[in-house]
């Protein structure tokens, strides 16, 4: 699997959001950094698996 950058952002309520700058719309939420990272990897895997039926190709990481 290619390496995609993951950005972790802590929300106002303490929850952590994992996003992928190269893949708009792919995100996950966790109770802490470790949980958000784990959930983010699941979201990334799901997004890459769905690429076969996606209307646009998944870009290569920057």
MOPAC internal coordinates of N, CA, C and O (Angstrom, degrees):
PM7 1SCF
backbone

  N    0.0000 0     0.00 0     0.00 0    0    0    0
  C    1.4491 1     0.00 0     0.00 0    1    0    0
  C    1.5235 1   108.19 1     0.00 0    2    1    0
  O    1.2310 1   120.35 1   -39.10 1    3    2    1
  N    1.3219 1   116.94 1   140.90 1    3    2    1
  C    1.4560 1   122.05 1   177.33 1    5    3    2
  C    1.5277 1   110.04 1   -68.51 1    6    5    3
  O    1.2310 1   120.72 1   -21.12 1    7    6    5
  N    1.3081 1   116.22 1   158.88 1    7    6    5
  C    1.4571 1   120.94 1   178.83 1    9    7    6
  C    1.5198 1   109.96 1   -93.08 1   10    9    7
  O    1.2310 1   120.30 1   -63.78 1   11   10    9
  N    1.3211 1   117.02 1   116.22 1   11   10    9
  C    1.4536 1   123.11 1   176.42 1   13   11   10
  C    1.5187 1   108.34 1  -107.23 1   14   13   11
  O    1.2310 1   120.63 1   -42.04 1   15   14   13
  N    1.3250 1   116.41 1   137.96 1   15   14   13
  C    1.4571 1   120.96 1   177.68 1   17   15   14
  C    1.5274 1   109.40 1   -68.36 1   18   17   15
  O    1.2310 1   121.14 1   -41.78 1   19   18   17
  N    1.3372 1   115.42 1   138.22 1   19   18   17
  C    1.4527 1   121.47 1   177.00 1   21   19   18
  C    1.5297 1   107.33 1  -117.64 1   22   21   19
  O    1.2310 1   120.79 1   -47.05 1   23   22   21
  N    1.3229 1   116.10 1   132.95 1   23   22   21
  C    1.4575 1   121.58 1   178.00 1   25   23   22
  C    1.5249 1   108.12 1  -110.36 1   26   25   23
  O    1.2310 1   120.22 1   -51.53 1   27   26   25
  N    1.3266 1   117.18 1   128.47 1   27   26   25
  C    1.4574 1   122.53 1   176.82 1   29   27   26
  C    1.5225 1   108.84 1  -105.58 1   30   29   27
  O    1.2310 1   120.78 1   -51.09 1   31   30   29
  N    1.3238 1   116.12 1   128.91 1   31   30   29
  C    1.4587 1   122.04 1  -179.52 1   33   31   30
  C    1.5179 1   108.73 1  -130.00 1   34   33   31
  O    1.2310 1   120.56 1   -51.94 1   35   34   33
  N    1.3260 1   116.53 1   128.06 1   35   34   33
  C    1.4602 1   120.82 1   177.76 1   37   35   34
  C    1.5209 1   108.87 1   -86.63 1   38   37   35
  O    1.2310 1   121.32 1   -52.90 1   39   38   37
  N    1.3284 1   115.09 1   127.10 1   39   38   37
  C    1.4676 1   121.16 1   179.39 1   41   39   38
  C    1.5260 1   110.72 1   -80.54 1   42   41   39
  O    1.2310 1   121.27 1    -7.64 1   43   42   41
  N    1.3214 1   115.17 1   172.36 1   43   42   41
  C    1.4611 1   122.37 1   178.92 1   45   43   42
  C    1.5251 1   113.07 1   -58.87 1   46   45   43
  O    1.2310 1   120.33 1   152.78 1   47   46   45
  N    1.3359 1   116.98 1   -27.22 1   47   46   45
  C    1.4643 1   121.20 1  -176.78 1   49   47   46
  C    1.5302 1   112.77 1   -95.89 1   50   49   47
  O    1.2310 1   120.43 1  -173.26 1   51   50   49
  N    1.3230 1   116.78 1     6.74 1   51   50   49
  C    1.4522 1   121.08 1   178.37 1   53   51   50
  C    1.5201 1   114.71 1    92.05 1   54   53   51
  O    1.2310 1   119.63 1   166.93 1   55   54   53
  N    1.3285 1   118.32 1   -13.07 1   55   54   53
  C    1.4590 1   121.38 1   176.27 1   57   55   54
  C    1.5272 1   108.75 1   -70.15 1   58   57   55
  O    1.2310 1   120.58 1   -25.89 1   59   58   57
  N    1.3220 1   116.49 1   154.11 1   59   58   57
  C    1.4665 1   121.40 1  -177.21 1   61   59   58
  C    1.5270 1   109.02 1  -116.10 1   62   61   59
  O    1.2310 1   120.87 1   -48.63 1   63   62   61
  N    1.3232 1   115.94 1   131.37 1   63   62   61
  C    1.4614 1   122.37 1   179.35 1   65   63   62
  C    1.5241 1   108.92 1  -105.21 1   66   65   63
  O    1.2310 1   120.77 1   -49.85 1   67   66   65
  N    1.3231 1   116.13 1   130.15 1   67   66   65
  C    1.4625 1   122.04 1   174.20 1   69   67   66
  C    1.5238 1   107.80 1  -103.34 1   70   69   67
  O    1.2310 1   120.53 1   -53.85 1   71   70   69
  N    1.3206 1   116.60 1   126.15 1   71   70   69
  C    1.4627 1   121.58 1   177.22 1   73   71   70
  C    1.5251 1   109.04 1  -129.48 1   74   73   71
  O    1.2310 1   121.20 1   -15.60 1   75   74   73
  N    1.3224 1   115.30 1   164.40 1   75   74   73
  C    1.4585 1   122.21 1  -179.42 1   77   75   74
  C    1.5226 1   107.92 1  -124.70 1   78   77   75
  O    1.2310 1   119.78 1   -71.71 1   79   78   77
  N    1.3465 1   118.03 1   108.29 1   79   78   77
  C    1.4698 1   120.83 1  -177.47 1   81   79   78
  C    1.5351 1   113.76 1   -55.03 1   82   81   79
  O    1.2310 1   119.88 1   147.30 1   83   82   81
  N    1.3340 1   117.83 1   -32.70 1   83   82   81
  C    1.4654 1   120.98 1  -179.13 1   85   83   82
  C    1.5259 1   112.84 1   -81.11 1   86   85   83
  O    1.2310 1   120.21 1   169.06 1   87   86   85
  N    1.3299 1   117.21 1   -10.94 1   87   86   85
  C    1.4685 1   121.43 1  -176.83 1   89   87   86
  C    1.5237 1   110.16 1  -130.54 1   90   89   87
  O    1.2310 1   119.87 1  -101.80 1   91   90   89
  N    1.3230 1   117.86 1    78.20 1   91   90   89
  C    1.4619 1   120.15 1   179.50 1   93   91   90
  C    1.5296 1   111.04 1   -54.76 1   94   93   91
  O    1.2310 1   120.85 1   -42.70 1   95   94   93
  N    1.3005 1   115.98 1   137.30 1   95   94   93
  C    1.4596 1   120.72 1   178.51 1   97   95   94
  C    1.5160 1   114.00 1    93.54 1   98   97   95
  O    1.2310 1   119.76 1   167.69 1   99   98   97
  N    1.3166 1   118.07 1   -12.31 1   99   98   97
  C    1.4625 1   120.87 1   177.69 1  101   99   98
  C    1.5261 1   107.14 1   -95.44 1  102  101   99
  O    1.2310 1   120.93 1   -64.54 1  103  102  101
  N    1.3296 1   115.82 1   115.46 1  103  102  101
  C    1.4612 1   120.25 1  -178.90 1  105  103  102
  C    1.5171 1   109.61 1  -153.09 1  106  105  103
  O    1.2310 1   121.60 1   -13.38 1  107  106  105
  N    1.3337 1   114.54 1   166.62 1  107  106  105
  C    1.4626 1   120.75 1   178.58 1  109  107  106
  C    1.5184 1   108.11 1  -152.36 1  110  109  107
  O    1.2310 1   121.03 1   -21.21 1  111  110  109
  N    1.3098 1   115.63 1   158.79 1  111  110  109
  C    1.4502 1   122.33 1  -177.20 1  113  111  110
  C    1.5143 1   109.83 1  -121.33 1  114  113  111
  O    1.2310 1   120.31 1   -39.93 1  115  114  113
  N    1.3259 1   117.02 1   140.07 1  115  114  113
  C    1.4594 1   121.43 1   178.65 1  117  115  114
  C    1.5176 1   111.18 1  -141.07 1  118  117  115
  O    1.2310 1   120.77 1   -15.42 1  119  118  117
  N    1.3247 1   116.13 1   164.58 1  119  118  117
  C    1.4609 1   120.92 1  -179.98 1  121  119  118
  C    1.5284 1   111.92 1   -79.52 1  122  121  119
  O    1.2310 1   120.21 1   160.32 1  123  122  121
  N    1.3398 1   117.21 1   -19.68 1  123  122  121
  C    1.4572 1   122.61 1   176.78 1  125  123  122
  C    1.5289 1   107.97 1  -153.32 1  126  125  123
  O    1.2310 1   120.49 1    -0.17 1  127  126  125
  N    1.3359 1   116.66 1   179.83 1  127  126  125
  C    1.4714 1   120.22 1  -177.24 1  129  127  126
  C    1.5224 1   111.88 1   -58.52 1  130  129  127
  O    1.2310 1   120.58 1   134.66 1  131  130  129
  N    1.3195 1   116.50 1   -45.34 1  131  130  129
  C    1.4700 1   120.17 1  -177.75 1  133  131  130
  C    1.5247 1   111.39 1   -62.38 1  134  133  131
  O    1.2310 1   120.34 1   136.08 1  135  134  133
  N    1.3151 1   116.96 1   -43.92 1  135  134  133
  C    1.4660 1   121.29 1   179.83 1  137  135  134
  C    1.5307 1   110.48 1   -66.40 1  138  137  135
  O    1.2310 1   120.24 1   136.85 1  139  138  137
  N    1.3345 1   117.14 1   -43.15 1  139  138  137
  C    1.4658 1   120.45 1   179.20 1  141  139  138
  C    1.5193 1   110.96 1   -63.86 1  142  141  139
  O    1.2310 1   120.37 1   140.60 1  143  142  141
  N    1.3289 1   116.90 1   -39.40 1  143  142  141
  C    1.4711 1   120.89 1   178.35 1  145  143  142
  C    1.5226 1   110.47 1   -62.61 1  146  145  143
  O    1.2310 1   120.65 1   134.89 1  147  146  145
  N    1.3251 1   116.36 1   -45.11 1  147  146  145
  C    1.4605 1   121.19 1   179.73 1  149  147  146
  C    1.5301 1   111.29 1   -63.26 1  150  149  147
  O    1.2310 1   120.94 1   133.07 1  151  150  149
  N    1.3206 1   115.81 1   -46.93 1  151  150  149
  C    1.4682 1   120.19 1   179.28 1  153  151  150
  C    1.5308 1   110.67 1   -66.62 1  154  153  151
  O    1.2310 1   120.47 1   145.54 1  155  154  153
  N    1.3301 1   116.71 1   -34.46 1  155  154  153
  C    1.4613 1   120.48 1   177.64 1  157  155  154
  C    1.5208 1   111.75 1   -63.61 1  158  157  155
  O    1.2310 1   120.41 1   139.07 1  159  158  157
  N    1.3243 1   116.83 1   -40.93 1  159  158  157
  C    1.4620 1   120.33 1   177.65 1  161  159  158
  C    1.5246 1   111.17 1   -64.05 1  162  161  159
  O    1.2310 1   120.58 1   143.05 1  163  162  161
  N    1.3351 1   116.49 1   -36.95 1  163  162  161
  C    1.4860 1   119.33 1   175.71 1  165  163  162
  C    1.5273 1   110.68 1   -65.12 1  166  165  163
  O    1.2310 1   120.70 1   137.43 1  167  166  165
  N    1.3320 1   116.27 1   -42.57 1  167  166  165
  C    1.4674 1   119.87 1   179.44 1  169  167  166
  C    1.5268 1   110.71 1   -64.21 1  170  169  167
  O    1.2310 1   120.52 1   140.16 1  171  170  169
  N    1.3330 1   116.60 1   -39.84 1  171  170  169
  C    1.4656 1   120.61 1   177.91 1  173  171  170
  C    1.5196 1   110.62 1   -63.09 1  174  173  171
  O    1.2310 1   120.24 1   133.55 1  175  174  173
  N    1.3276 1   117.15 1   -46.45 1  175  174  173
  C    1.4641 1   120.67 1   179.55 1  177  175  174
  C    1.5216 1   110.80 1   -60.18 1  178  177  175
  O    1.2310 1   120.38 1   138.21 1  179  178  177
  N    1.3289 1   116.89 1   -41.79 1  179  178  177
  C    1.4670 1   120.46 1   179.31 1  181  179  178
  C    1.5267 1   111.14 1   -65.29 1  182  181  179
  O    1.2310 1   120.29 1   138.77 1  183  182  181
  N    1.3300 1   117.04 1   -41.23 1  183  182  181
  C    1.4707 1   120.45 1   179.83 1  185  183  182
  C    1.5219 1   110.88 1   -64.95 1  186  185  183
  O    1.2310 1   120.47 1   138.90 1  187  186  185
  N    1.3252 1   116.71 1   -41.10 1  187  186  185
  C    1.4645 1   119.52 1   179.85 1  189  187  186
  C    1.5272 1   110.68 1   -69.69 1  190  189  187
  O    1.2310 1   119.63 1   145.05 1  191  190  189
  N    1.3325 1   118.31 1   -34.95 1  191  190  189
  C    1.4636 1   121.94 1   178.70 1  193  191  190
  C    1.5194 1   111.01 1   -68.16 1  194  193  191
  O    1.2310 1   120.19 1   146.92 1  195  194  193
  N    1.3318 1   117.25 1   -33.08 1  195  194  193
  C    1.4625 1   121.70 1  -178.91 1  197  195  194
  C    1.5146 1   112.23 1   -78.99 1  198  197  195
  O    1.2310 1   119.73 1   171.75 1  199  198  197
  N    1.3087 1   118.11 1    -8.25 1  199  198  197
  C    1.4600 1   121.27 1  -174.76 1  201  199  198
  C    1.5221 1   112.65 1   -56.37 1  202  201  199
  O    1.2310 1   119.67 1   149.16 1  203  202  201
  N    1.3197 1   118.23 1   -30.84 1  203  202  201
  C    1.4648 1   120.70 1  -179.87 1  205  203  202
  C    1.5146 1   112.86 1   -56.31 1  206  205  203
  O    1.2310 1   120.09 1   146.10 1  207  206  205
  N    1.3227 1   117.43 1   -33.90 1  207  206  205
  C    1.4577 1   121.20 1  -179.35 1  209  207  206
  C    1.5074 1   113.23 1  -107.16 1  210  209  207
  O    1.2310 1   120.25 1  -174.34 1  211  210  209
  N    1.3313 1   117.12 1     5.66 1  211  210  209
  C    1.4611 1   120.71 1  -177.21 1  213  211  210
  C    1.5248 1   110.90 1   -74.13 1  214  213  211
  O    1.2310 1   120.25 1   -31.72 1  215  214  213
  N    1.3191 1   117.13 1   148.28 1  215  214  213
  C    1.4628 1   120.45 1   179.35 1  217  215  214
  C    1.5260 1   112.84 1   -70.70 1  218  217  215
  O    1.2310 1   120.28 1   161.48 1  219  218  217
  N    1.3325 1   117.07 1   -18.52 1  219  218  217
  C    1.4665 1   119.92 1   178.63 1  221  219  218
  C    1.5223 1   108.67 1  -136.07 1  222  221  219
  O    1.2310 1   120.01 1   -30.29 1  223  222  221
  N    1.3066 1   117.58 1   149.71 1  223  222  221
  C    1.4762 1   120.36 1  -179.15 1  225  223  222
  C    1.5247 1   110.88 1   -70.50 1  226  225  223
  O    1.2310 1   120.85 1   -28.23 1  227  226  225
  N    1.3112 1   115.97 1   151.77 1  227  226  225
  C    1.4536 1   121.70 1   174.56 1  229  227  226
  C    1.5157 1   107.33 1   -75.89 1  230  229  227
  O    1.2310 1   119.96 1   -52.57 1  231  230  229
  N    1.3527 1   117.69 1   127.43 1  231  230  229
  C    1.4684 1   119.01 1  -178.70 1  233  231  230
  C    1.5202 1   112.23 1   -72.36 1  234  233  231
  O    1.2310 1   121.26 1   -25.22 1  235  234  233
  N    1.2994 1   115.19 1   154.78 1  235  234  233
  C    1.4632 1   120.74 1   172.28 1  237  235  234
  C    1.5218 1   106.87 1   -69.29 1  238  237  235
  O    1.2310 1   120.12 1   -30.97 1  239  238  237
  N    1.3296 1   117.38 1   149.03 1  239  238  237
  C    1.4588 1   118.64 1   178.59 1  241  239  238
  C    1.5172 1   111.81 1   -64.57 1  242  241  239
  O    1.2310 1   121.41 1   -30.44 1  243  242  241
  N    1.3208 1   114.91 1   149.56 1  243  242  241
  C    1.4767 1   120.17 1  -178.94 1  245  243  242
  C    1.5106 1   111.04 1   -77.29 1  246  245  243
  O    1.2310 1   120.10 1   180.00 1  247  246  245

